[in-house]
Amino acid sequence: MKFYVLTIFPELMETLLRSSILGRAEKNGFLDFHVLNIRDYSTDRHKKTDDYPYGGGAGMVMTAQPVYDAYEAARKEIGGPVRTIYLTPAAKVFTQKDAKAYAKEEALILLCGHYEGVDQRVLDEIVTDEISIGDYVLTGGEPAAWVLIDAISRMVPGVLTNETSGEQESLEGGLLEYPQYTRPELWRDHRVPEILLSGDHAKVDAWRRDQAILKTKAVRPELLAEAELTTKERARFLSEPPSHDA
């Protein structure tokens, strides 16, 4: 899968993308990263990429021309239409379901904004999706772009060395992940749950499933409305306790 990142801080994205699991996946041919410096496409003699906003107000706005030309360079290299994501807090919040959907694409372009944003005219021209990673504001789109790439890449076959690990983690099936334990069995008077030492894989899987539902109910109860639960699980974990008057 190919990712094209449009940014004015290419060195930051290069460092993030070519480290750890992502860097290894690129070396092994499962991912392909292209970081385009928007400044390289500016026709301004000083390579400016921003200007004052029409109508007044604080801050600067990224200009349309260099953003569009950087996009065109990426699109031509890809060779056809491509989903282009603009990272902005003024958008729908990114979810695991989105990550799985985007992972089916052959290529994505991610546009990292800065300052007070990007000239709306170029956004209207090139952007297919606007995505937020949460209800807060960052100094630029690069951290958000890395978050998307990391989450999407985990869904690309071959990226994770353990093929099941991408399926058995938080938010798969609408549930948070169950608690994990490793050696030693006893640490500071805390023991690993006995069920995990039993060797009975069916019982371990059932325990983990129960723990995932309980964790979700305690921390993110709103997720349970659309979680993939059986009828028995819904009756067991979501039914209201009987009143004292019953």
C-alpha positions in Angstrom: 0.0 0.0 0.0 1.3 3.5 -0.9 1.0 6.5 1.3 1.7 10.0 0.0 2.1 12.7 2.7 1.9 16.4 1.8 3.7 18.5 4.5 5.9 21.5 5.1 7.9 19.4 7.7 9.0 16.4 5.7 11.9 15.5 8.1 9.4 15.0 10.9 7.3 12.6 8.8 10.3 10.7 7.5 11.5 10.0 11.0 8.0 8.8 12.1 7.3 6.6 9.1 10.6 4.9 8.9 10.8 3.7 12.4 9.7 0.5 14.2 7.0 -1.7 12.6 6.2 0.8 9.8 9.9 1.0 8.7 10.3 -2.7 8.7 7.1 -3.2 6.7 8.4 -0.8 4.1 11.7 -2.6 3.9 9.8 -5.9 3.4 7.7 -4.4 0.6 4.3 -4.2 2.3 4.2 -0.4 2.5 5.6 2.4 0.4 6.0 5.9 1.9 6.4 9.1 -0.2 6.8 12.4 1.7 6.3 15.5 -0.5 7.6 18.9 0.8 4.9 21.4 -0.1 7.5 24.2 -0.1 9.2 22.5 -3.1 6.1 23.3 -5.2 5.8 27.0 -4.2 6.2 29.5 -7.0 7.1 32.2 -4.5 10.8 33.2 -4.7 11.0 32.7 -0.9 9.1 29.4 -1.0 6.3 30.8 1.1 3.3 28.5 1.6 1.1 30.8 3.7 -0.4 34.3 3.6 -2.8 36.5 5.6 -6.5 35.5 5.6 -9.0 37.5 3.7 -11.4 39.2 6.1 -8.8 39.7 8.7 -8.1 37.6 11.9 -5.2 36.1 13.7 -2.8 33.7 12.1 -1.9 32.7 8.6 -3.5 30.4 6.0 -1.8 27.9 3.7 -2.0 29.0 0.1 -3.7 27.0 -2.6 -1.0 26.9 -5.4 1.7 24.9 -3.7 -0.7 22.5 -2.0 -2.4 21.8 -5.3 0.8 21.3 -7.2 2.1 18.9 -4.6 -1.1 17.0 -4.8 -0.9 16.9 -8.6 2.6 15.5 -8.4 1.5 12.7 -6.1 -1.7 12.0 -8.2 0.3 11.7 -11.4 2.8 9.3 -9.8 -0.1 7.2 -8.6 -1.6 7.2 -12.0 -5.3 7.8 -11.4 -8.0 9.0 -8.9 -7.0 8.6 -5.3 -8.7 9.2 -2.0 -7.2 12.3 -0.4 -7.5 12.9 3.3 -7.2 16.3 4.9 -6.3 16.2 8.6 -8.4 18.7 10.6 -10.2 18.9 13.9 -13.3 20.2 12.1 -14.2 16.8 10.8 -15.6 13.3 11.7 -13.5 11.4 14.2 -11.4 8.6 12.9 -12.4 5.1 14.0 -11.0 1.5 13.7 -13.8 0.9 11.1 -12.3 3.7 9.0 -8.8 2.1 9.4 -10.0 -1.2 8.0 -11.8 0.5 5.1 -8.9 2.7 4.1 -6.6 -0.4 4.3 -8.4 -1.7 1.2 -7.1 1.2 -0.9 -4.0 0.8 -3.1 -2.9 4.4 -2.3 -3.8 7.3 -0.1 -2.8 11.0 -0.1 -2.7 12.7 3.3 -2.6 16.5 3.5 -1.1 18.0 6.7 -2.4 21.5 7.4 -0.8 24.2 9.5 -1.4 27.7 10.9 -5.1 28.6 10.7 -5.8 26.0 8.0 -5.7 25.7 4.2 -7.3 27.9 1.5 -10.8 26.3 1.2 -10.7 26.5 -2.6 -7.9 23.9 -2.9 -9.6 21.7 -0.3 -12.8 21.8 -2.4 -10.7 20.8 -5.5 -8.7 17.9 -4.2 -10.0 16.5 -0.8 -12.3 13.5 -0.7 -12.2 12.9 3.0 -11.8 15.2 6.1 -10.7 13.3 9.2 -10.0 14.3 12.8 -8.2 12.1 15.4 -10.0 13.7 18.3 -11.8 16.8 19.7 -8.6 18.9 20.3 -6.3 21.1 18.2 -2.7 20.3 17.2 -0.1 22.6 15.9 -0.1 20.7 12.6 -1.4 17.8 10.8 1.7 15.6 10.9 1.0 13.8 14.2 -2.6 13.1 13.0 -1.3 11.8 9.6 1.1 9.5 11.4 -1.8 8.2 13.6 -3.9 7.4 10.6 -1.0 5.7 8.7 -0.1 3.6 11.7 -3.7 2.5 12.3 -4.3 1.8 8.7 -1.0 0.0 8.1 -1.8 -2.5 10.9 -4.7 -3.7 8.8 -2.6 -4.3 5.7 -1.8 -8.0 5.2 1.9 -8.8 6.0 2.6 -5.6 8.1 2.2 -7.3 11.5 4.3 -10.4 12.0 1.5 -12.1 14.0 -1.4 -12.1 11.5 -4.0 -12.4 14.3 -2.7 -9.5 16.4 -4.5 -7.0 14.2 -7.8 -8.7 14.9 -7.5 -9.4 18.6 -7.0 -5.9 20.0 -8.9 -2.9 21.2 -11.9 -1.9 19.2 -12.2 -5.0 17.1 -15.8 -6.0 17.2 -16.5 -2.8 19.1 -14.8 -3.9 22.3 -11.8 -2.7 24.2 -9.0 -5.3 24.6 -8.8 -7.6 27.5 -6.0 -7.3 30.1 -2.6 -8.9 29.2 -0.1 -10.6 31.5 3.5 -12.0 31.2 6.2 -13.5 33.4 6.7 -13.7 36.3 3.5 -15.4 37.7 3.8 -13.4 40.9 4.9 -9.7 41.0 4.6 -7.5 44.1 2.0 -9.8 45.6 -0.1 -9.7 42.4 -0.7 -13.1 40.7 -1.5 -13.8 37.1 -5.2 -15.0 36.9 -5.2 -18.8 37.3 -7.3 -19.3 34.2 -4.4 -18.1 32.0 -2.2 -20.8 33.5 -4.7 -23.6 32.9 -3.7 -24.5 29.4 -7.4 -24.7 28.5 -7.5 -22.5 25.4 -11.3 -22.5 25.2 -11.6 -21.3 28.8 -8.9 -18.7 28.2 -10.7 -17.4 25.1 -14.0 -17.2 27.1 -12.4 -15.4 30.0 -10.7 -12.9 27.6 -14.0 -12.3 25.9 -15.8 -11.6 29.2 -13.0 -9.3 30.3 -13.2 -7.3 27.1 -16.9 -6.8 27.6 -16.5 -5.8 31.2 -13.6 -3.4 30.4 -15.7 -1.8 27.6 -18.8 -1.5 29.9 -16.7 0.2 32.6 -14.6 2.6 30.4 -16.5 3.1 27.1 -20.1 1.9 27.7 -21.3 3.8 24.6 -19.5 1.4 22.4 -21.6 -1.5 23.6 -24.7 -0.3 21.7 -23.1 -1.3 18.4 -20.6 -4.0 19.6 -20.8 -7.5 18.1 -22.3 -9.3 21.1 -24.4 -12.5 21.2 -27.9 -12.5 22.6 -26.6 -14.3 25.7 -23.9 -11.8 26.2 -26.3 -8.9 25.9 -28.6 -10.5 28.4 -25.7 -11.3 30.8 -23.8 -8.1 30.7 -26.2 -5.4 29.6 -29.5 -6.2 31.3 -30.5 -3.9 34.1 -30.2 -5.4 37.6 -33.6 -6.2 39.2 -35.0 -3.4 41.5 -35.3 -4.0 45.2 -39.0 -3.6 44.9 -39.3 -6.5 42.4 
